[in-house]
Amino acid sequence: MKQQHNCDVLIIGSGAAGMTLALKLAANADVILLSKGPVNEGATFYAQGGIAAVFDESDSIESHVQDTLIAGNDLCDTEIVRFTAENAKQAMQWLIAQGVEFDQQTDEHGQKEYHLTREGGHSHRRILHAADATGRNVQLTLAEQVHRHTRIRVFERFNAVDLVHRNIDGQRQCIGAYVWNRNAEKVEAIHAQKTILATGGASKVYQYTSNPDVASGDGIAMAWRAGCRVANMEFNQFHPTCLYHPQAGTFLLTEALRGEGAILRRPDGSRFMPEFDQRAELAPRDVVARAIDYEMKRLGADCMYLDISHRDESFIKSHFPTIYERTKQLGLDMTNQPLPVVPAAHYTCGGVMIDKYGQTDLANLYAIGEVSYTGLHGANRLASNSLLECIVFARSAAEKINQELDFNAPIHTIKAWDESRVSNSDEEVVIQHNWHELRLFMWDYVGIVRTTKRLERALNRVNLLKTEIHDYYKNFKVSNNLLELRNLVQVAELIILSAMERKESRGLHYTLDYPHLLPQSGPTILSPTTSKETTDD
């Protein structure tokens, strides 16, 4: 087994962002694409709704920009929002050229056109979709293209452990990463000219989440340990409508349901969203999630209900086949009954600070997709802007990386991972206990509604867990659960510290102690003050 792998570009993460970047670079570079699990297991695969882009003549880029700014509650970077909206159509045309099949319909002249749906916060129909399984279509199509490329090596079941950086010519530079080969149960090194974090978000830090298990904030934690700034970590989006059923797991009910007329109801059947916002069910996600949370707590109810049964049965089955089949398996028929729903952690709006080319604070380290903070989402992400961000910024990062690659650059030898002073753990129960404790207090204290006291309690607990996990990490060999727990507790601290910094309620951050908006506000930026990990100097 190789101690060190070498490549031009190391991409950590195999979702829409990582695979798009790999495909855009593979003509000029040798690429290693690292996947923590099977290559298709990630948030992209489970994305239902679609991707926002202006395709309708009655719509405009300016309208997309304004909708994004409104949803972001005056915290978006206007230049980045415009950059994303202007590049959206071209990014979608590239996806279509790769083979992604978005739903089409026939117009009044008998011509084929893309079927566009509308979601909360959008003023027009601009959501390209593949039924209600858009992410699955995108993921499988890009994966097929990736596997055809001889210059892309896919490493499945590899966890990134830490970034490796070194002082070179007077500058701190990333030269690759230590990775845990789960197939061989061995830590190896990968040297690369350019390293890209495309690891997704951190919603697994919460007890209830719509995300797959891999969403453990790995890239955010690794970048922070390597000395990179993070921003807006307090803005965690809770999707309002996850299916509430003991056998449903983390099954999401797409926002497109509300876009096509689904109504939120109390257990007694009464509608409640018009009492909270004039946009009713089409209000942005933070508004809808808080309304559901409020009604559940006020009534002592386990859930609220999402009802689209007033629409035609054939319409429901053709537009939402995945949801119809899954709920049918659970004994629910959405064509004639409402579906039980609860909010769940869904998206990390903050992340590693980057420029519009994905460059982080550390030379030769990039971040794209949900792991990053671009300024696009502000205090709340507009529906269907997430996959869009992945594709747009992967393409812009590729443009810069392709210009900067030096095929005569030296290959640096990375020190071998030292396991001489650690042993196999016989106390896995410690990890499991800490895991459950962390996710539970994050849900209770740092969830949809917060207070200063709750945040202080959460910080006290996270500090205790950090010490315990650090001691554990020093003494025992790595494992998947240990690596994820180490990253999650770091991300939890960043979320709590960011939330404590913001003395107002804005977008996804709502605190009873500061319920009003400040007249002026900006992003919450945290800078590492501790020693930078991991270096092999």
Summary of the structure (lengths in Angstrom):
residues: 537
radius of gyration: 22.5
end to end distance: 24.1
largest distance: 73.3
contacts: 1976
relative contact order: 0.17
helix: 37%
strand: 21%
